[in-house]
Amino acid sequence: MTGRHYTAIPGPSVLPDRVLAAMHRAAPDIYAPEIEAMAAGIATDLKTLAGTRGNLAMYLCNGHGTWEAMATNLFSPGDPVLLLACGTFGHGWANVLRGLGLDPQVIDFGLRSPADPEAVTKALRAAPATRAVLVTHVDTATSVRSDVAAIRAAMDAAGSDALLALDCVASLGCDEVRMDDWGVDVLLGASQKGLMTPPGMGFVWFSDKARAAGEGARLRTPYWDWTRRADPAEFWQYWFGTAPTHHLYGLRESLTMILREEGLPALWARHERLAQAVWAAVEAWGRGNPEIRLNVADPEARGRSVTSVQFGAPHAAALRDWVTAHGLTLGVGLGMGTEADPKASGWLRIAHMGHVNGHMTLGALAVIEAGLQALGIPHGQGALEAAAKVI
């Protein structure tokens, strides 16, 4: 095969050549002042990215690890917690809490709808001792995006003093995220999606209120303890051991690209435009086949980093195989299955996160359209024209 293969899955995302080049070096001296200064600069930039002046703990882990980091720093066994689930990753977070000895109250909003602020107010009034409300900003499986500011307003309307914790693994660096402005107390992120760096680093930003609330947490363990990581007296305390050196070199380059060269307003606008191009194409295909549809009906409730699309079984699996053979890999359906279709073979996910531009997105849509034609899958016309108009 010639040319570059485009892996349009919702993480790991496309790695910029500059990030790869920054990582392609010999192991550094981890006691040298240069790498310590670089880590401090990364921490400052990560706070800018999250929209906070609060605290930051960095970990060698994936997004799932940040769930455990957050929980062990805040909770003791038996603490009442409210979790708002809009797909697979909300329920996954709840399972981690159960494994730690908590019994979260889960409000399941299904697979197509965001968290309902009124339901949050009602739940908190019924359980005023709730320690924290947990929500996934964009669920990577369903592509559902919840309105965080509205959830905080709902918490305030209930007179609740609970903390608000937000999983931004699939949205940070793609969707607009404003931790302090939205009243978020704990925010979780990871390196492999909007941050355009290989998997392996997780981040937990936390407010002073969250820091104080977790002082007596009985689930806290030495590795996950965020206090030294946030205020290290020595460089190794950022990581509780050896630093993820090559991730740091790559992350330094990606943050330079994001903050100093593109800038957050332009980055958010780019992801908005690419997402709308994908939506326009899917809507056009669906006019010729009602089985092809976007998972989320309301555009305001769709994430800007990934789009979950129903193509129907067995069409989705056949389409994924066809486009893969022609240089494009799409994300599999995840958590969208039914009893009759447990593997969600009727669903695919189209990622448009991180190091992606107009020609990559238009190219991906063109390959999908070619696959629909080659496989004889019914679909409406005008998808590429609609996407091109958006771009």
C-alpha positions as CSV (number, residue, x, y, z in Angstrom):
1,M,0.0,0.0,0.0
2,T,1.3,3.5,-0.8
3,G,0.4,6.8,0.8
4,R,-0.4,7.3,4.5
5,H,-3.0,5.4,6.3
6,Y,-5.4,7.6,8.2
7,T,-6.6,6.1,11.5
8,A,-9.7,8.1,12.3
9,I,-10.5,6.5,15.6
10,P,-11.2,8.4,18.8
11,G,-7.8,7.8,20.3
12,P,-5.0,7.3,20.0
13,S,-5.3,10.2,17.6
14,V,-3.0,11.2,14.8
15,L,0.5,12.0,16.0
16,P,2.0,15.1,14.4
17,D,5.4,14.5,12.8
18,R,6.8,17.3,15.1
19,V,5.6,15.3,18.2
20,L,7.2,12.1,16.9
21,A,10.5,14.0,16.1
22,A,10.6,15.5,19.5
23,M,10.3,12.1,21.1
24,H,12.9,10.5,18.9
25,R,15.9,11.0,21.1
26,A,18.2,9.2,23.5
27,A,17.1,8.9,27.2
28,P,17.9,12.1,29.0
29,D,19.4,12.8,32.4
30,I,16.4,12.9,34.7
31,Y,18.4,14.9,37.2
32,A,19.3,17.7,34.8
33,P,17.7,21.1,35.3
34,E,16.5,21.3,31.7
35,I,13.9,18.6,32.0
36,E,12.7,19.9,35.3
37,A,12.1,23.3,33.8
38,M,10.3,21.7,30.8
39,A,7.9,19.8,33.2
40,A,7.1,23.0,35.1
41,G,6.3,24.8,31.8
42,I,4.1,21.8,30.7
43,A,2.2,22.1,34.0
44,T,1.6,25.8,33.5
45,D,0.4,25.2,29.9
46,L,-1.9,22.3,30.9
47,K,-3.7,24.6,33.4
48,T,-4.2,27.2,30.6
49,L,-5.6,24.4,28.4
50,A,-8.1,23.4,31.1
51,G,-9.0,27.0,31.9
52,T,-7.9,26.9,35.5
53,R,-5.7,28.5,38.1
54,G,-6.0,25.5,40.4
55,N,-3.9,22.5,41.1
56,L,-2.6,19.8,38.7
57,A,-1.4,16.3,39.3
58,M,0.2,14.4,36.4
59,Y,0.3,10.6,36.3
60,L,1.7,7.7,34.2
61,C,-1.7,6.2,33.3
62,N,-4.5,6.3,30.9
63,G,-7.9,8.0,31.3
64,H,-9.2,5.0,33.4
65,G,-6.4,5.6,35.8
66,T,-7.5,9.2,36.4
67,W,-10.9,7.9,37.5
68,E,-9.1,6.0,40.3
69,A,-6.8,8.9,41.0
70,M,-9.7,11.3,41.5
71,A,-11.7,8.8,43.7
72,T,-8.8,7.8,46.0
73,N,-8.0,11.5,46.7
74,L,-11.5,12.5,47.5
75,F,-13.5,9.7,49.0
76,S,-13.7,7.2,51.9
77,P,-15.7,4.0,51.7
78,G,-19.4,4.6,51.9
79,D,-19.3,8.2,50.7
80,P,-22.5,9.1,48.7
81,V,-21.7,10.0,45.1
82,L,-24.0,10.9,42.2
83,L,-22.8,9.8,38.7
84,L,-24.5,11.0,35.5
85,A,-24.1,8.4,32.7
86,C,-24.5,9.1,29.0
87,G,-22.8,6.0,27.6
88,T,-20.1,3.4,28.2
89,F,-17.6,5.6,29.9
90,G,-20.0,6.9,32.5
91,H,-20.8,3.3,33.5
92,G,-17.1,2.4,33.4
93,W,-16.4,5.2,35.8
94,A,-19.1,3.9,38.1
95,N,-17.6,0.4,38.0
96,V,-14.3,1.8,39.2
97,L,-16.0,3.5,42.1
98,R,-17.7,0.2,43.0
99,G,-14.4,-1.6,42.9
100,L,-13.1,0.9,45.5
101,G,-15.9,0.2,47.9
102,L,-18.2,3.1,46.9
103,D,-21.9,2.7,45.9
104,P,-22.6,5.5,43.4
105,Q,-26.1,6.6,42.6
106,V,-26.2,6.4,38.9
107,I,-28.6,8.3,36.7
108,D,-28.6,6.7,33.3
109,F,-29.6,9.1,30.6
110,G,-29.4,6.5,27.9
111,L,-27.2,6.5,24.8
112,R,-28.5,9.5,22.9
113,S,-29.2,12.2,25.4
114,P,-27.0,14.5,27.6
115,A,-27.4,14.8,31.4
116,D,-30.6,16.5,32.4
117,P,-29.9,19.4,34.9
118,E,-33.4,19.1,36.4
119,A,-32.8,15.5,37.2
120,V,-29.6,16.6,39.0
121,T,-31.4,19.1,41.1
122,K,-34.1,16.6,42.0
123,A,-31.5,13.9,43.0
124,L,-29.4,16.3,45.1
125,R,-32.5,17.5,47.0
126,A,-33.4,13.9,47.7
127,A,-29.8,13.2,48.9
128,P,-28.3,16.4,50.3
129,A,-25.3,14.6,51.8
130,T,-23.9,13.8,48.3
131,R,-20.2,14.4,48.3
132,A,-19.7,14.8,44.5
133,V,-21.5,14.9,41.2
134,L,-19.5,13.1,38.4
135,V,-20.2,13.5,34.7
136,T,-18.4,12.7,31.4
137,H,-18.2,15.8,29.3
138,V,-18.2,13.9,26.0
139,D,-18.7,10.2,26.1
140,T,-16.3,8.6,23.6
141,A,-18.7,5.8,22.8
142,T,-21.9,7.7,22.2
143,S,-20.4,11.1,21.3
144,V,-23.0,12.7,23.7
145,R,-21.9,16.0,25.2
146,S,-23.4,17.4,28.4
147,D,-23.8,21.0,29.3
148,V,-21.4,21.4,32.3
149,A,-22.4,25.0,33.2
150,A,-26.0,24.0,33.3
151,I,-25.2,21.0,35.6
152,R,-23.3,23.4,38.0
153,A,-26.3,25.7,38.0
154,A,-28.6,22.8,38.8
155,M,-26.3,21.9,41.7
156,D,-26.5,25.4,43.0
157,A,-30.3,25.4,42.6
158,A,-30.4,22.4,44.9
159,G,-28.4,24.2,47.5
160,S,-25.7,21.5,47.2
161,D,-22.2,21.9,48.4
162,A,-21.1,18.8,46.4
163,L,-18.0,18.8,44.3
164,L,-18.4,18.7,40.5
165,A,-16.0,16.3,38.8
166,L,-15.7,16.2,35.0
167,D,-14.1,13.6,32.7
168,C,-12.7,15.6,29.7
169,V,-10.6,12.8,28.2
170,A,-12.5,12.9,24.9
171,S,-13.1,16.7,24.8
172,L,-10.0,18.4,26.1
173,G,-8.1,20.1,23.2
174,C,-11.2,19.7,21.0
175,D,-14.3,21.1,22.7
176,E,-14.4,24.3,24.7
177,V,-13.4,23.5,28.3
178,R,-13.5,26.2,31.0
179,M,-12.9,24.6,34.4
180,D,-13.0,27.6,36.6
181,D,-15.7,29.5,34.7
182,W,-18.0,26.5,34.8
183,G,-17.4,25.8,38.5
184,V,-15.7,22.5,38.1
185,D,-13.8,21.2,41.1
186,V,-12.0,18.2,39.5
187,L,-11.2,17.8,35.8
188,L,-9.7,14.6,34.2
189,G,-7.7,14.4,31.0
190,A,-5.3,12.1,29.1
191,S,-2.6,12.5,26.5
192,Q,-3.8,10.4,23.6
193,K,-6.7,12.4,22.1
194,G,-6.8,16.2,21.7
195,L,-3.3,16.4,23.1
196,M,-1.9,14.5,20.1
197,T,0.6,12.5,22.2
198,P,0.8,8.7,22.7
199,P,-1.3,7.1,25.4
200,G,0.4,6.9,28.8
201,M,-0.1,10.2,30.6
202,G,-3.2,11.2,32.7
203,F,-3.9,14.5,34.3
204,V,-6.1,15.6,37.2
205,W,-6.8,19.3,37.8
206,F,-8.4,20.1,41.1
207,S,-9.6,23.2,42.9
208,D,-8.6,24.3,46.4
209,K,-12.1,23.3,47.6
210,A,-11.5,19.7,46.3
211,R,-8.1,19.6,47.9
212,A,-9.5,20.5,51.3
213,A,-12.5,18.1,50.8
214,G,-10.1,15.2,50.2
215,E,-7.8,15.8,53.2
216,G,-9.4,13.0,55.2
217,A,-9.9,10.6,52.3
218,R,-9.4,7.0,53.5
219,L,-9.0,5.6,50.0
220,R,-5.9,7.6,49.3
221,T,-2.8,5.5,48.5
222,P,0.8,6.6,48.1
223,Y,0.9,6.4,44.3
224,W,-2.3,8.2,43.5
225,D,-1.8,10.9,46.3
226,W,-2.1,14.2,44.4
227,T,-0.7,16.5,47.1
228,R,3.0,16.0,46.4
229,R,2.4,15.8,42.7
230,A,0.8,19.2,42.7
231,D,3.5,20.8,44.9
232,P,6.7,18.7,44.3
233,A,9.7,19.6,46.5
234,E,11.8,17.5,44.1
235,F,11.3,16.6,40.4
236,W,10.6,12.9,41.0
237,Q,7.6,13.8,43.2
238,Y,5.7,14.9,40.1
239,W,5.6,11.2,39.1
240,F,6.2,9.3,42.4
241,G,9.3,7.9,40.6
242,T,10.9,8.0,37.2
243,A,9.4,10.7,34.8
244,P,7.8,9.7,31.5
245,T,10.6,11.5,29.7
246,H,9.7,10.9,26.1
247,H,6.0,11.7,26.7
248,L,7.1,15.0,28.1
249,Y,9.1,15.9,25.0
250,G,6.2,15.0,22.8
251,L,3.7,16.8,25.0
252,R,5.9,19.9,25.1
253,E,5.7,20.1,21.3
254,S,2.0,19.5,21.1
255,L,1.2,22.2,23.7
256,T,3.4,24.6,21.7
257,M,1.3,23.8,18.6
258,I,-2.0,24.1,20.5
259,L,-1.4,27.2,22.7
260,R,1.3,29.3,21.0
261,E,0.7,28.6,17.3
262,E,-3.0,27.8,16.7
263,G,-4.5,29.2,19.9
264,L,-7.5,27.9,21.7
265,P,-10.2,30.0,19.9
266,A,-9.0,28.8,16.5
267,L,-8.6,25.2,17.8
268,W,-12.2,25.2,19.0
269,A,-13.4,26.7,15.8
270,R,-11.5,24.1,13.7
271,H,-13.1,21.2,15.6
272,E,-16.5,22.8,15.3
273,R,-16.1,23.1,11.5
274,L,-14.8,19.5,11.0
275,A,-17.6,18.1,13.2
276,Q,-20.2,20.0,11.3
277,A,-18.8,18.7,8.0
278,V,-19.2,15.1,9.2
279,W,-22.7,15.7,10.4
280,A,-23.7,17.3,7.1
281,A,-22.4,14.2,5.2
282,V,-24.1,11.7,7.5
283,E,-27.4,13.6,7.3
284,A,-27.2,13.6,3.5
285,W,-26.5,9.8,3.4
286,G,-29.5,9.3,5.7
287,R,-31.9,11.0,3.4
288,G,-31.6,7.9,1.1
289,N,-31.5,5.4,3.9
290,P,-33.2,6.0,7.3
291,E,-31.0,3.4,8.9
292,I,-28.0,5.7,8.5
293,R,-28.2,8.3,11.2
294,L,-26.3,10.3,13.7
295,N,-26.6,8.9,17.2
296,V,-27.3,12.3,18.8
297,A,-30.2,14.3,17.3
298,D,-29.4,17.7,19.0
299,P,-26.3,19.4,17.6
300,E,-25.7,21.1,20.9
301,A,-25.5,17.7,22.6
302,R,-22.8,16.3,20.2
303,G,-19.1,16.3,21.0
304,R,-16.8,18.0,18.6
305,S,-14.1,15.4,18.7
306,V,-16.0,12.2,17.6
307,T,-19.3,11.3,15.9
308,S,-21.1,8.0,16.5
309,V,-23.0,6.9,13.4
310,Q,-25.4,4.1,12.8
311,F,-24.9,2.4,9.4
312,G,-26.8,-0.8,10.3
313,A,-25.8,-4.4,10.6
314,P,-24.1,-6.0,8.8
315,H,-23.3,-2.9,6.7
316,A,-21.2,-1.2,9.3
317,A,-18.7,-4.1,9.7
318,A,-18.5,-4.5,5.9
319,L,-18.0,-0.8,5.4
320,R,-15.2,-0.7,8.0
321,D,-13.4,-3.5,6.4
322,W,-13.7,-1.9,2.9
323,V,-12.5,1.6,4.0
324,T,-9.6,0.0,6.0
325,A,-8.4,-1.7,2.8
326,H,-8.4,1.7,1.1
327,G,-6.4,3.6,3.7
328,L,-8.9,4.7,6.3
329,T,-9.7,3.1,9.7
330,L,-12.9,4.1,11.6
331,G,-13.7,3.4,15.2
332,V,-15.8,0.4,16.0
333,G,-19.2,0.8,17.7
334,L,-18.7,0.7,21.5
335,G,-21.4,0.1,24.0
336,M,-24.1,0.7,21.4
337,G,-25.2,-2.9,21.1
338,T,-28.5,-4.5,21.9
339,E,-29.4,-8.0,23.0
340,A,-29.7,-8.9,19.3
341,D,-26.5,-7.0,18.4
342,P,-24.2,-7.2,21.4
343,K,-21.1,-6.1,19.5
344,A,-22.8,-3.0,18.2
345,S,-21.9,-4.1,14.6
346,G,-24.4,-1.6,13.2
347,W,-22.3,1.4,14.5
348,L,-19.1,3.1,13.6
349,R,-17.3,6.2,15.1
350,I,-15.7,8.9,13.0
351,A,-13.1,10.8,14.9
352,H,-12.1,14.4,14.0
353,M,-9.9,15.2,17.0
354,G,-6.4,16.6,17.4
355,H,-4.1,16.8,14.4
356,V,-6.8,16.8,11.7
357,N,-7.7,19.3,9.0
358,G,-10.2,19.9,6.2
359,H,-8.6,17.7,3.6
360,M,-8.3,14.8,6.0
361,T,-11.9,15.0,7.0
362,L,-13.2,15.5,3.5
363,G,-10.9,12.6,2.3
364,A,-12.3,10.3,5.0
365,L,-15.9,11.1,4.0
366,A,-15.1,10.5,0.3
367,V,-13.6,7.1,1.1
368,I,-16.8,6.2,3.2
369,E,-18.9,7.3,0.3
370,A,-16.9,5.1,-2.1
371,G,-17.4,2.2,0.3
372,L,-21.2,2.8,0.4
373,Q,-21.2,2.7,-3.4
374,A,-18.9,-0.3,-3.7
375,L,-20.9,-2.4,-1.2
376,G,-24.3,-1.4,-2.6
377,I,-25.4,0.2,0.7
378,P,-28.4,2.5,0.1
379,H,-27.6,6.1,0.8
380,G,-28.6,9.6,-0.1
381,Q,-26.8,11.8,-2.5
382,G,-24.9,15.1,-2.0
383,A,-23.0,14.2,1.1
384,L,-19.6,15.4,-0.1
385,E,-21.1,18.6,-1.5
386,A,-22.7,19.3,1.9
387,A,-19.4,18.6,3.8
388,A,-17.4,20.7,1.3
389,K,-19.8,23.6,1.8
390,V,-19.2,23.5,5.6
391,I,-15.4,23.4,5.1
